[in-house]
Amino acid sequence: MLGRAAELFVPVFIFPIFILILLLIPDLEFKNIFPVLADGIMPPIKGAIVPSGWFSEFFLIIFLLPFLADMKKGMKSGMKSVFAVMMTLIVVNLTVLFVLGSTTSTKLYPLMNASRYISLADFFEHVESAAMAVWIVGAFVKISVFIMHLL
């Protein structure tokens, strides 16, 4: 039942992210990615340790595999979901970096800050609610899976 609900929420999750990225295209400045590795490789590696903790949540898929009728199909779907999440994170993080530049590291919620840059004809503004909706949908599914696993 929870899996079907999560499938139902996929468009609610993907569509706002897609729209946010499309609306941020005029504000992208590709020069914000430079200088790449100006201080060497160690600062990015040290900075990646804490955020990589979210990846451990994918181990929950392993705990859910015994409940599947076809484990190979479940493993294939699990790998597809990991790949999709990683690609989404790469695209969103690069978009935020291209919009905010070097100030990205000082922001607590950079996607929310980047979404504030969206302005279409001085009418379509304040779309942070779309980013918040994506966050709430993702948190609902994640927390529901964790609670279901505990029961």
C-alpha positions as CSV (number, residue, x, y, z in Angstrom):
1,M,0.0,0.0,0.0
2,L,2.8,2.4,0.9
3,G,4.6,1.5,-2.3
4,R,1.6,2.4,-4.4
5,A,1.2,5.7,-2.5
6,A,4.9,6.5,-3.2
7,E,4.3,5.7,-6.9
8,L,1.4,8.1,-6.8
9,F,3.6,10.9,-5.4
10,V,6.4,10.5,-8.0
11,P,4.8,13.1,-10.4
12,V,4.2,15.4,-7.4
13,F,7.9,15.0,-6.6
14,I,9.4,15.3,-10.1
15,F,7.1,17.9,-11.7
16,P,7.9,20.8,-9.3
17,I,11.6,20.1,-9.5
18,F,11.5,20.1,-13.3
19,I,9.5,23.3,-13.3
20,L,11.9,25.0,-10.8
21,I,14.9,24.1,-12.9
22,L,13.3,25.3,-16.1
23,L,12.3,28.6,-14.5
24,L,15.8,29.1,-13.1
25,I,17.5,28.7,-16.6
26,P,17.6,32.5,-17.2
27,D,19.4,33.0,-13.9
28,L,22.1,30.3,-14.5
29,E,25.7,31.6,-14.6
30,F,28.0,28.8,-15.7
31,K,31.0,30.7,-14.6
32,N,30.0,30.1,-11.0
33,I,31.4,26.6,-11.1
34,F,35.0,28.0,-11.5
35,P,37.6,27.7,-10.0
36,V,37.2,23.9,-9.9
37,L,39.4,22.3,-7.2
38,A,41.3,25.6,-6.5
39,D,42.4,24.4,-3.1
40,G,42.9,20.7,-4.1
41,I,40.8,17.6,-3.8
42,M,40.7,17.4,0.1
43,P,38.2,20.2,0.8
44,P,35.5,18.6,-1.4
45,I,36.2,15.2,0.1
46,K,35.9,16.6,3.6
47,G,32.8,18.4,2.7
48,A,31.2,15.3,1.2
49,I,31.5,13.2,4.3
50,V,28.6,14.5,6.3
51,P,26.1,14.9,3.4
52,S,26.9,11.4,2.2
53,G,25.1,10.1,5.3
54,W,21.8,10.3,3.5
55,F,23.1,7.5,1.2
56,S,23.0,5.0,4.2
57,E,19.2,5.3,4.0
58,F,19.3,3.2,0.9
59,F,20.3,0.3,3.1
60,L,16.6,0.2,4.0
61,I,16.0,-1.3,0.6
62,I,18.0,-4.3,1.7
63,F,15.6,-4.8,4.7
64,L,12.6,-4.6,2.4
65,L,13.9,-7.2,-0.2
66,P,12.7,-10.3,1.8
67,F,9.1,-9.1,1.5
68,L,9.2,-9.1,-2.3
69,A,7.9,-11.9,-4.5
70,D,10.7,-11.4,-7.0
71,M,14.0,-10.3,-5.3
72,K,15.9,-9.8,-8.6
73,K,13.2,-7.5,-9.9
74,G,13.2,-5.7,-6.6
75,M,17.0,-5.3,-6.7
76,K,16.8,-3.9,-10.2
77,S,14.2,-1.4,-9.2
78,G,16.2,-0.5,-6.1
79,M,19.3,0.2,-8.3
80,K,17.1,2.3,-10.7
81,S,15.8,4.4,-7.8
82,V,19.3,4.9,-6.4
83,F,20.5,6.1,-9.9
84,A,17.4,8.4,-10.2
85,V,18.0,10.0,-6.8
86,M,21.7,10.5,-7.6
87,M,20.9,12.1,-10.9
88,T,18.3,14.3,-9.3
89,L,20.8,15.4,-6.7
90,I,23.5,16.2,-9.3
91,V,21.1,18.3,-11.4
92,V,19.6,20.2,-8.5
93,N,23.0,20.8,-6.8
94,L,24.5,22.1,-10.1
95,T,21.5,24.3,-10.7
96,V,21.8,25.8,-7.2
97,L,25.6,26.3,-7.7
98,F,25.1,28.0,-11.1
99,V,22.5,30.3,-9.5
100,L,24.0,31.1,-6.2
101,G,27.7,30.7,-6.9
102,S,30.2,30.7,-4.0
103,T,27.5,31.7,-1.5
104,T,25.9,28.3,-1.8
105,S,27.9,27.0,1.1
106,T,26.6,29.7,3.4
107,K,22.9,28.9,2.8
108,L,21.0,26.5,5.0
109,Y,18.5,25.5,2.3
110,P,20.1,26.5,-1.0
111,L,17.3,25.3,-3.2
112,M,14.8,27.4,-1.3
113,N,17.1,30.4,-1.8
114,A,17.6,29.7,-5.5
115,S,13.9,29.4,-6.0
116,R,13.5,32.9,-4.8
117,Y,15.3,34.1,-7.9
118,I,12.4,33.0,-10.1
119,S,10.3,35.9,-11.5
120,L,8.2,35.7,-14.6
121,A,6.8,39.0,-15.7
122,D,6.7,40.3,-12.1
123,F,3.7,38.0,-11.6
124,F,4.9,34.5,-11.1
125,E,7.1,34.7,-8.0
126,H,7.5,33.1,-4.6
127,V,7.6,29.6,-5.8
128,E,9.4,28.4,-2.7
129,S,6.2,26.6,-1.9
130,A,6.9,24.2,-4.8
131,A,10.3,23.3,-3.3
132,M,8.6,22.9,0.1
133,A,6.0,20.6,-1.4
134,V,8.7,18.4,-2.8
135,W,10.4,18.3,0.5
136,I,7.2,17.4,2.4
137,V,6.3,14.6,-0.1
138,G,9.8,13.1,0.1
139,A,9.8,13.3,3.9
140,F,6.3,11.7,4.1
141,V,7.4,8.7,2.1
142,K,10.7,8.3,3.9
143,I,9.3,8.6,7.4
144,S,6.4,6.2,6.4
145,V,8.9,3.6,5.2
146,F,11.0,3.9,8.4
147,I,7.9,3.6,10.6
148,M,6.6,0.7,8.6
149,H,9.9,-1.1,9.0
150,L,9.8,-0.6,12.7
151,L,6.3,-2.2,13.0
